[in-house]
Amino acid sequence: MEETVLIVPSARAARPTARLAAVAIAVLALLGGCATDPMQSSLAPGSDGYAATIRVADAMRTSGDNASAVALYRRANAAAPTDPVPLVKMGGALADLGAFDEAAAAFREALKLDADNVDALRGLGNTLLSLDQPQMAATHFERALKLAPTDPRTYNSLGVALDMLGNHDGAQERYLAGLAIDAENRSLKNNLGLSLALSGDYNEAIAVLRPLAFHPAATVRIRQNLALVYGLSGDLDSAAQIARIDLDDTAVRSNLAYYGVLRDLADQPRASSLGANPVRREVLGAGRTTR
């Protein structure tokens, strides 16, 4: 039932403006006209035309039109096959579309061109999390951290991978390391709270998540994460009270039943279910190489 995923509500994709669409059509036509010899065209890397193509694709992705963004990134890649940037951005847009196998392929192609591309490493790792391959994802995050040890996003993603593998102590160390760099990072706090819940430390988890859930900038997802932790702890009254802030009665009942199913799972399957859950991934920005 659709209600069972209200804990992870999907965002509506915004339509690009007519002006943006017109610009995109013009760029597509320009790219199509030079496909036979892109390196001699104005779309060579560093050219104004090439930069404009990437900018329009980025704007389309921001507007929510990931399919059109992918088409533009593909054409940019055809025009400049040795530049990893379009491949990395295309991988992110494909991940946003849920095309995780294609996204992983794009990130891998980018890494063939630049093995030290941190965005590609993190993007591939996040995509592998979505494909339920946390061990392989962790190796990419570890490499990314060696290359860029002060990026809190990578600590965040590595923490999720470790949680999915059942290593909650290791995950919490990574979240705290990220928070030492960015103390107000809500994504790290969110995932730390969930990790504490997976460890069975529900009081600490609630102490971390409750201020986030009632912050003026709180999202539905973070509030529903707090409801989830209350549900895992067995406090269904509090879970229902928090859930009702955003959900109707039917959805609340459905989520309460889901919490019961999660409580009955063994530790690692529960961690895998939560780690690959779009609640976390959206907060992490997994498709956007951020994200």
N, C-alpha and C positions, 0 to 999 in steps of 0.2 A: 504493500500500500504506500501511496505517496507520503502519508503522514509519518511513516516510520523514519523518513529521512529529513523531517523538519528540523531535527537537531543539526543538520548540515544543509541549511537552505541554499539553493543555488541562486546565484546572482543573475539578474536579467541582463542580457547583452544590449547595450545601447546602440542605436543605429547611427552610422556616421552621418554628418551633415551633408546636404546636397553639394555644398562647395567642396568639401573634402572628397566626396565621391567623384566630382568632376576632375579635380586635380589628379586623383588616382587613375582615372581613365586616360588622362593625358600622359601620365608617366608610363602606364602600361603600353600605350601606343608607341611611345618613344623607344621603350625597351624592345618591343616587338620588331621595330624597324631596324634595329642594329644587331639582331640575334646572330647574324651570319659572321660578324667580325667585331665582337664586343670590345676587344682590347684596343681597336683603332677608333672607337667611338668616344663620344663625350661622357660615356658612363664608366670610364675606367676608374678604379679606386682613387679617391682624392678629388675627382672632378665634381663640379657643381651638380651635374645631372645625377651622378651616383649618390651623392649626399642627399639630394632631394628625394630620391627614391626611398632611401632608408628612412628619412624623416616622415614621409607620407605613410609608409608601412607602420612605423612606430605610432603615428597618430591614429591609424585605423585600429591598431591593437588596443590602444588606450580607450578608444570609443567602444570597444567590444566586438568589432568586426574582425575577428581573428582569421576567418577564412580568406578574406581579401588580403589581410596582412601577409598570410602565408604565401599567397600567389605572388605578391610583390617581392617578398624575400627570396622566393625561388628564382625570380627573374634577375634580381640583383646577384644572386649566387651564380647564375648562368653568365652574367656579364663579367663577374670577377671571381672565377672559381678558386683562386688562391687566397681569398680573403675570408677568414673564419667568421667575421662579424655577422653576415647575413644568415649563416648556418646556426649560430648561437641564438640569434633572435627568432629565427624560424622554429628552432627547437622549443623555445618558450611558448610561442603562439600555438604550436601543435599540442603541447602539453595542456595549454588552456582549453583547447578543444577536446581534450580527453584522448587524443591520438598518441598514446604513450610510446608505442613501438616505433612509430615514425619519428617522434620527438627524440627518442634515444638514438636512432640512426643519424639524425641531423647533428646531435651533440658529438657523436663519435666521429663523424666526418670533420667537424670543426677541430677536434683534438688531433686528428691526423695532420692537420695543417699547423696546429699550434698546441703541442702537448702540455704547455704550461698555462693554457687559457683558463683562468680561475672560474669565469662565468660558465664556461662549457663544462668544467669538472663539477661545479655545484649543480648546474642544470641537469646533467646526466644523473648525478646522484639523486636529486629530487624525483626525477622521472623513474628511476629504479625503485624508489620507495613506493611510488604509485603502482608499480608492477610487482610489489611485494618481494623485492629482492634486497633486503636491508644490508646483508653482509657485503654484497658487491657495492652497494651505495656507499657504505662506510669507507671503503678503500678510496673512493674518489673524494670524499669529504676530507679524509686524512691528508691526501696529497694537496688539496686546495688549501688546507690550513698551513701546511709547510710553506706554501708559496705566498699566502696572505694571512698571517697569524693574528691579525687584528680585526677580522671581519666577523661581526657577531652573527651574521646570517649562516655562516658555515658551522659555527658552534651549535646553532639552533638545529640545523638539519642533521648534523652528526648525532646530536642528542636524540632526535626522533628515531634514527636508525638503531641506536643502542637500546632505546626503549623497546622497539619492535623485536630486538634480539633477546630481550629479557634482562639486559644489563642496566638496571635502573640507577644503580649507584654511579656507574660511568656516565649515564645520560645526564644525571643531575649535576655532576662535575662540569660537563660541557655547558649546560645552561647557565650555571653560576659563573663560569669563565666568560661567557658572552655578556652576562649582566655586569661583570667587572669592567667591561669595555663600554657598554651602553646600559646604564642602570635603569632607564625608564622604558626599555624595550618590552612592549606588551606581548609580542610573540614569544619571547623567551620566558616571560613570567607565566604566560598561558601554558606553555609546554612543561615548564617546571611544575606547575600545579598538577597537571595531568600525570606527570611522572611520579610525583609524590603519592597520588591516588593509586597508581599501579603498584607502588611499593606497599600499599596498605596504610599509609600515613595520612588518613583522611583529614584529620584536624589541621595538619600543616598545609595540606592541599587546599582546604577551604580558606585558610588564612591568607594564602597567596591569591586565590582566584576571586574571593569576595570583593576586595577593593577594586579589582579590574572590572567586575561585573556591574558595579554601581558607580563607576567613573562616568563623567559626562560623555566621554568618547567611546563608551562601551558599545560593542556590537551585539547583535542577536546571538552570534556564534559563541562569544565569550560568556554571555549569560547562560546559554544552554550548556556550556561546558561545566559551569558551576552546578547547574541542576543535575548534570550527569554525575558529578562527584558526590553530591548528596545522595543520589540514587544508588551509587556503588557502595556508599557507606551504610545503606539500609534506611536512611532517613527520608522516606518517601514523601512525608508531609512537606518537608522543606524543599525537596526536589520539585514537587508539584507546584508549590508556591512560586518558586523562581520561574519554572517553565511557563506558568500562566501569564507572566509579564508579556510574552510574545506570542504564545500559542493558544489555539482554542482547545476546548475540553477533549475533543476527539484526539487531537495530536498529543495532548498531555498524557492521556491514557495509553496511547500507543508507545510513547517514549518511556513511560514507567514500566511497561512490559519489556521493552528493550533493555532497560537497566537490569531487570531481573535476569534476562538471558546473559548479559555480560558478567553479572556476579557469579553465575554458575560456570563460566569458562575458566580453564586453567590459566595461569599467569601469562604464558607467552602468546597463546591464541588471543587473549584479551588485549595484550599489548599490541599485537599485530593489527587487530581490528581497529584500535584507537589510533595507532600510528599511521596507518594508511588512510584513515578517515579524512574526508575533505574538510572537517572542522579544523584539523591541524594543518592540513596542506594549504588551505586558503590563508590561514594566518601566517604560515611560513612563506607564502608566495612561491610555491614549488614550481608552477609553470612559468612564472615570470622571473627570469634571472636578473631578478632581484638580486624569480621570480625572476 
